[in-house]
Amino acid sequence: MQNFWQAVAQHLSEITGDPLHPLHYRPLGGGSINAAYQLSCVLQASSGQERRDYFVKVAGGGERALEMFAAEAAGLQTLATANAVRVPQPIAWGSVGGQAYLVLEYLELTSPRPQTGSLLGSQLAQLHRTLSPNGHYGWDRNNTIGSTPQINSWRQNWLDFYREQRLLYQVKLACQRGYRGAWVAQAERVMAELETFFLDYRPVPSLLHGDLWGGNYGALPDGSPVIFDPATYYGDRETDLAMTELFGGFPAEFYRAYQEAYPLDEGYCQRKPLYQLYHWLNHLNLFGEGYLGSVQRALQQCLSFLG
């Protein structure tokens, strides 16, 4: 690995203009898709040695992994321009010997403070008020949700976008991987009757994190929130909120602050399982049959609404 870190440090030197040399690296926990490291480099300055720390994500897979990291960097840059929620700054990305890497600023994250949830709620509301530059749904490039490709081709109609590029894509992928059964016909019915969920609701194309669960946010030592690992695009803000309610949810203060800043439509509760279905399908495709029951429960909730 020493040659790898030497190459990363050389790339950082080219980006920053400072002659950096790798000092040491250590693996960090938490990632289920990519390996993560803290890379410490040393800069030999006239005043002495200066240490600089970086957060580095590493993945095998060559060009596909490099494209994944390039899209993640673009997503972080897009989120940063909204000046709403803090995100780590992307610095460099590239590949060495078939190993792709993404270098981000290193942030010392701690457990959320009492004020972190309410701050994140109000800041996420501000992020969601950032609208698509062309009034359409999607983004200017595809990215990934976990390691699954996420198609973001621009669409004028949200229902077309969500049906084709979110639900249908995941259902087809699940069938290709052998997950068949009665749930497929149920999913087809939900997609065919998607309009029923939107009779009195027209979502605006908001800037989204796209993969906002509890593992993708943290807090700085002063309690201010940080979000990371995005799957950015412009879509219905309810999809971000629905994702926050999976895997343990966010603190009550988060939801209160969000509602105060940007109240949700009263039909959100009916659409929530529809939006969570996308993530359950993705987990089925990523992690296997253990998530099939969650897919089926979400479909039952959707069908109960359809009657």
N, C-alpha and C positions, 0 to 999 in steps of 0.2 A: 504493500500500500504506500510505501514511502515515495515511489515515483509518482503515484497519483496525487499525493498532497503537495509535492513539489510543483507539479503542473498547475494545480489549483492556485497555489500561492503566486506562481508566475503570472497567471491570468489576472489575479487580483492586483498585482503590481502594475500590469498594463492598464487596468481600469482606473486605478487610483493615482497612478503616477508615482507611487512610493515603492521603494525596493523592499518587498516583504519576503520573509523566510519562515517556513513552517516550524513552529516550536514544538507543539504536541497537539494531539487530537484525542477526544474521548467520545465514545458512543453515548447517545441520549435515548431515553425510552419514550414510549408513547406512540410511535408510528406503526401502523399495521400494513402500510403499502410500501413505504420507502424506509431506508436506513437514515438515521439522523445523527449528526455529530456536532460537537463544539470544536472548532478549529482555532487554535491560538497561534498567531504569527508574531514575529518580532520585526520591528523596524529599527534599523541602525541609524539614529539621527545624531547630529552634532552635539546635542545635549545629553546623549546617552541612548540606551535602548528603550523603545516604547512597545508595549504589548497591545495587540489588537485581536479581539475575539470576533468570530463569525459563526453563524448557524449554517450548516451545510446539509442538504438533502442529497442522497445518492441512490441511484437505481440502475439496475442492469436493463438491457433492452435496446441499446444503441440509439438510433435516430428517433424511434418512437418515444423513448423515455425523454430524450432531449426536447422533442416537441411538446411533451407534457409539461416539462419544467418551464419552457419558454412561454407557454400559455398561462401557467401559474404566475410567472413574473408579470406578464401583461395584466392579469387580473388584479394583482396587488397594486400595480401602478394605477389602474383605473379606479380602484377603491380609494387609493390615497388622494387622488385628485378631487374627490368629493368633499374632503376636509371634514369628515363626520366622525369616523371611528379610526383609531390608530391601527395601522397594520405594519408589519416589518417591511423595511425597505429592501427590494431586490437589488443585488449588486452585480452579480455575474452568473452566467450559466454556460455550460459547455459539456464536452465529453472527452474522456481519456481512456483509450483501450476498451471501448465498449461500455464504459461506466459513465452515465450522465450525472451531472451535478447541478444544483442550484444553490447559490450562496446568498444568504440574507443577513441583514444586520442582526447581531446577537442582542436579544433583549432578556434581561434577567426577570423572569416571570415568577410570581408568587401566587399563593392561594388568593382567590377573590376576597376583597374586603367587604364590609357591610354596604358601602356605597357603590360597589362595582356594578351590581345588578341594575340599579336604577340609572346609573350613568350609561350603561350599555343600552338599556331600553330607549332612552331619549336620543342617544346618538344613532342607534339603528333606525329610528324613525326619521332622523335627519338624512341618513343615507338613502332611505327609500323615497325621499322627496327629490332625489336626483333622477331625472327622467331621461329616457333614451333620446339621443340626439336627433334621430330621424322619426321618432314617434312610433317605431315598430318594436316588435318583440324579438329578442335574440342577442347576438353580439357579432363583432366583426371577425371572430375566429372561433373554431371549435376548441374545446378543452376536455377535461376529464372530471368525472365524479368518482372519487377514489381513483381507481385505475381504469374505470370503464369510460370509453369515449362518450362525450356529451356533445350532441350536434346543436349548433346555435345559429343555423341559417335564419336570416331575417324573415319575419312573417308579419303581415298587417293584422292578422286575426289571432288573438290569444288562444282560442279554442283549437284552431288548426295547429298552432305551434305546440301546445301541450299534448294534444292527441298524437301527433305524428312524431315529434322529436323528443318526447319524454316517455309517455306510456307505451306507444306502439313499438318504439325502438327497444325498450326493455323487455316487453312481452316476447318479441321475436327472438331476442337474444336468449331468454330463458328457455324457449321452445327448442332452439338450436342446441342447448346444453342438456336437453332431455327432460326438462321439468314440464310435463304435460298432465292433463287431467281436467276435471270439471271447471277448475278456476280459469282456464283459458277462455272458455265460452262466457264466463261471467265478466272477465276483463273486456271481451269484445262488446258485450252489451253496455258496459259502463262507457266505453269509448264512443259507441254509436249514439248514446243518449247524453253526451257530455253537456249539451246545451241546457239541459234541465237544471244543472247546478248554477247556471248563470242567467236565469231569466230576468232578474232585477239587479244585476251587478255587471259592471264593465270595468275590469281592472286596467289601471294605467301601467305602462312599461317602466317599472322602477328598477334602479340599480340594485342588484341582489348579491349577497355573499354566495348563496347557492348551495352551501353544505354546512349550515350553521347549527351544529349540535354542541353539546357541552364540552367535548374534547377539542373544539376548534376556537376556544377563546380562553383568555387568561387575564391576569392583572399585573400591572407594573407595581413596584413597591409603594407608590403613592395611592394605589387603589384604582387608577384609571384603567379601563378595559383595553384589550388588544384582541383582534380577531385575525385568524390566519387560515392557511390551507383552503383557499376559496375555490369555488366552481362558478365563477362570475358569469352573469348575463343580465339582460333586462327582461323582467317578467312581472308577474303578479306578486306583490310584496307578501301576500298571504302564504306563499310557498316557503319563504324564510321562517315565518312564525310557526307554520306547521312543523317544520323540521326541528325547531327548538323544543317542541313538546315530546320528541322521541328521546329514548335512552336516558330517562331521568328528568328531563326538562330543565328549565332555567328557574332561578328564584322568583318568588311572587313579585318582588320589587321590580324586576325586569318588565313583567307584563303590565304592571300598574303604570310605570313610567312611559312605556310605549303607548298605551291607550290614552294617556293624558296628552301626549305630544301628537299622536296621529291615530285617532280612533279607527278601529277595524269595522268593516261592514258587518251588520248583524247576521248575515248568512255565512260568516266564516266557519262556524261550527259544522255546517253541512259540507263545506268544501274541504275541511281539514283532512279527513281520511282519504279524500281523492288526491290531495297533494302528498300525504304521507305514503300513499301507495307507490309512488315513483321511487322513494328511498327504500321501501321494503323490497321492491323488485330488484333494485340495484344491489342490495345486500344479499339477496338470493343468488344473483349472478356472480357476486364477488366471493361470498363465503359459504354458499352451499345450502342444502336442503333444510337446514335448521331454521331458515327464515321463511319457508313456504307457509307455515302456519300464520305468520304475521301478514303475509300477502293475502291469504284467504280471509283473515279477520277484517282487514281493510276493505276488501271487496264486499264482504257482507254488510259492512257499515254503509258503503256506497249504494248497494242494492236496496237496503232498507229505506234509504232516502228516495230512491227512484220508485219504490213501491211495486 
